[in-house]
Each structure stands twice: as structure tokens, then as C-alpha cells.
Amino acid sequence: MSFRNIQIAVPKELKEEVKEIIKKQELDYFVSSSEEDKALFNLNVPKEKVEELTEDLQEIGVGEKGNITVTATEAVISEKAEEIKEEVDEEESDRISREEIVSKTTEMAQLSTNYLLFTIISSVIATSGILADSTAVVVGSMVIAPLIGPAVASSAGTVLADTELFQKGMFSEIVGLLISVLSSTIFAWLVFNLNLVPPLQEPLLINEIAERIYPDFLSIGIAIGSGVAGALSLTTGLSTALVGVMIAVALIPPASVAGVGIALGNSTIAIGSTVLLMVNVISVNIAGTLTLNYQGYSPKSYFREIKSRKKIIKRVGMYVSLLLILSVFLGAITYNSYSGSQFQREVESITEQTLENMDGLSVKSISVDFTNSFLMLKSPDRVIVSIYAENAPPNNLASVLSENIQQKTGEEVMVLVEVNQIQR
């Protein structure tokens, strides 16, 4: 458990009321004064009790007539501090106050030069890793990505009913993602036009690209986990840099792949990765908002709590509506992927049944090539059957397989047969 040092500067008329509030919480303090009409209280408070204390102080007008300063304390050595440690409920030992949340997120939401530079650098590194098909380089780019700040700031602004904080966080988040896509596009365009990499004849064969252009419902799970982790890192005091890698997983690679798609003029790559990016951004914000609300960070005052609840319902409702629209696309992709896997299994079964009636023939491997039919949806185009043959296979084997596949699946595909002759 950690402590916070609190200094309370108040006019003399509030001195006795402040004393009563501090004594009610059984906290040690001392009072000093450099002027006759003012008093300065200094005390060390467990971080779990900071929120209750500051709320009581604000109710008597300390925020208007004086000020409260809260700073982190490395250690407090006293018998009283040890007693307080035992009294504090262990279940709340990681929770920090609303005031600290506001202070942290206000700083994190700033659209600073460093924020923009680190976003550009991480995007360029991610693009390099994508073009090199290097997972290690892509992961490395996430370590320096600063996108966790605006993401949790916008969520905190919603829960705390702080419109300015929400707007700052959301603006920084959107600008950061646009900068990421733009810097990736420019870098990829330069790389291609300066011939720094071999021409990409089949960019979809690059795993780092292929993984991010066919988003499905699993993408939502990853992004929600990232949003929850980001909010928890803020409220528990864990390293946001470490958890920020998780949020960057959901945002930086799709943004960089979108940039590559734009640079190549490839609509399949650009559209698919952009949809994934939008899904992830929305999911991260939903998860962060609901996590902070669940932890009880909505304002305590009745009117502000009502205002906060309305904002949460309105914004989460907007996020969910956008997500539902995108889910139509995700559902189509997920079903299309399932249908493709089902088709492959059916082809394997049909091929094995066909070869059972032919002596000396057995299946070595079967692969199915798909082609884009509508937007990001794929349809089977060609089946390649590799067989072992002790005897020469029938000349019409390919057409027989094609007819059998069409009869049982309804798909008209071209079949190529590769024969691997076995010597007796």
C-alpha cells in the first residue's frame, strides 16, 4: 500500500472544519501558517482514502476558497502509518483517487510533439516489419507507441463527466491514428518507388499483411482486452508503458497495413485493415469506459453522477451502434472464412471417396485457392490435388473431380491434378 502527501491551504475561517474532517478519518497532521489569515495542513494519507478526504473537503468549500495538493510519497515511517495499513481494506488497496485519475489523464491526453514523433517512429518501424514480414520488428514498434494515453483519457472523460478531457483524449487519439496511417503510407510509397525492397507481386502472401485484412469477431476480443488492461493500468498504478504495448497491438499494425495498402493502391488491403482499425478503436474505448465505470469512478455528487450516467449511455450507445454496423462486415468475413474451411473439408472428403474406386491412387495433399468475389469476401476458384500413383491415373480425373465437387458443394471450380509416380 502506498501513501499520498496532501497539503491543504485554507483561510482561517475553514481551519476548524478541516480539522474535524481530518480527525474523523483518524489521520495524523500538522498545521503551519505563514500568514495570519491562512492555515496550511500537511498530512500523509493512504491512496485509498484520498478520494473520500478530498470530497469531504470540497463539500465545505476548500476547492473554492483554498486549494488541495496531492503528491506521491515514496515511504512513510511511523507507527500510525503501520496501523492504517492494517485497517485499509485489501480489496481496495490498488485503487487511486478521481483527482489522480484526472491529473494523469489530462497529461496523457496532450497532443504533444513527443506524442506525434513517437507515433511516426513506431508506425515507420511497424511498416518496415510488415514489409519484411518480421513479427519481432512489428512487436518492437508497439513498445514505443504512445497511443494508450489518449485512449484511456477519453474513457476517463466520459466516466468523470469531464467533457474537455473527453474531447482532448478523443482528438489526440484520432490525430494519432491518422498520423500513423499517413506516415506509413509515405514511408511505404518511398520504399516502393526507390526500389528499396523487391516488388510485391503477391502482397497477400505476406503473413503480417494477410493477418490484418480479414478481420473477424476475434478482433473485438483482442481490442476489448486491451481496453480493460489500459483502464486497469491507470487506476492501479501499474506501468502504463507496459500495458500500452497491448493497446498498440490493436492499433499500430492495422494502421500501418492500411498505409501499405494505400501506397500500393490495393483496395483489399486498405479497406480490410481500416475496418479492423475502426473496430479496434471502438472496442478499446468501450472497454475502457465500462471498466472505469465498474470501478466506481463516476462522480459522487448527485447531479454530476446523473450527467456522467447520461454521457456513458450516450457514448457507449454510439460506440455500440458503430460496432454493430461494422459487425455486419465482420460477420460476413467470419462466415465466409467458416464456409471456406468447410468447403476445403468437403473437397478432401470428395477426393478421397473418388480415389477409393481407383486402384493404385491415394491423396498426398489438397489445397484450395480463393479469389475475392465481393469486397473482402472470398470464393473458391481452384483446387490443386496432389496424388500418389502406382498406375497411370485416368486422363479425365481432373474433370471427374470437378464434376463431383460441383454436384456436392454447388461450387464450380477448376481442378488441377499433380501426379507423384511411385516406382514398384
C-alpha positions, 0 to 999 in steps of 0.5 A: 500500500502506498501513501499520498502527501496532501497539503491543504491551504485554507483561510482561517475561517475553514481551519476548524472544519478541516480539522474535524474532517481530518480527525474523523478519518483518524489521520495524523497532521500538522498545521503551519501558517505563514500568514495570519489569515491562512492555515496550511495542513500537511498530512500523509494519507493512504491512496485509498482514502484520498478520494473520500478526504478530498470530497469531504473537503470540497463539500465545505468549500476548500476547492473554492476558497483554498486549494488541495495538493496531492503528491506521491510519497515514496515511504512513510515511517511511523507507527500510525502509518503501520496501523492504517495499513492494517485497517485499509481494506485489501480489496481496495488497496490498488485503487487511486483517487478521481483527482489522480485519475484526472491529473494523469489523464489530462497529461496523457491526453496532450497532443504533444510533439513527443506524442506525434514523433513517437507515433511516426517512429513506431508506425515507420518501424511497424511498416518496415516489419510488415514489409519484411514480414518480421513479427519481432520488428512489428512487436518492437514498434508497439513498445514505443507507441504512445497511443494508450494515453489518449485512449484511456483519457477519453474513457476517463472523460466520459466516466468523470463527466469531464467533457474537455478531457473527453474531447482532448483524449478523443482528438489526440487519439484520432490525430494519432491514428491518422498520423500513423496511417499517413506516415506509413503510407509515405514511408511505404510509397518511398520504399516502393518507388526507390526500389528499396525492397523487391516488388510485391507481386503477391502482397497477400502472401505476406503473413503480417499483411494477410493477418490484418485484412480479414478481420473477424469477431476475434478482433473485438476480443483482442481490442476489448482486452486491451481496453480493460488492461489500459483502464486497469493500468491507470487506476492501479498504478501499474506501468502504463508503458507496459500495458500500452504495448497491448493497446498498440497491438490493436492499433499500430499494425492495422494502421500501418497495413492500411498505409501499405495498402494505400501506397500500393493502391490495393483496395483489399488491403486498405479497406480490410485493415481500416475496418479492423482499425475502426473496430479496434478503436471502438472496442478499446474505448468501450472497454475502457469506459465500462471498466472505469465505470465498474470501478466506481469512478463516476462522480459522487455528487448527485447531479454530476453522477446523473450527467456522467450516467447520461454521457456513458449511455450516450457514448457507449450507445454510439460506440455500440451502434458503430460496432454493430454496423461494422459487425455486419462486415465482420460477420460476413468475413467470419462466415465466409472464412467458416464456409471456406474451411468447410468447403476445403473439408468437403473437397478432401472428403470428395477426393478421397471417396473418388480415389477409393474406386481407383486402384493404385491412387491415394491423396498426398495433399489438397489445397484450395485457392480463393479469389475475392468475389465481393469486397473482402469476401472470398470464393473458391476458384481452384483446387490443386490435388496432389496424388500418389500413383502406382498406375497411370491415373485416368486422363479425365480425373481432373474433370471427374473431380470437378464434376463431383465437387460441383454436384456436392458443394454447388461450387464450380471450380477448376481442378488441377491434378499433380501426379507423384509416380511411385516406382514398384 
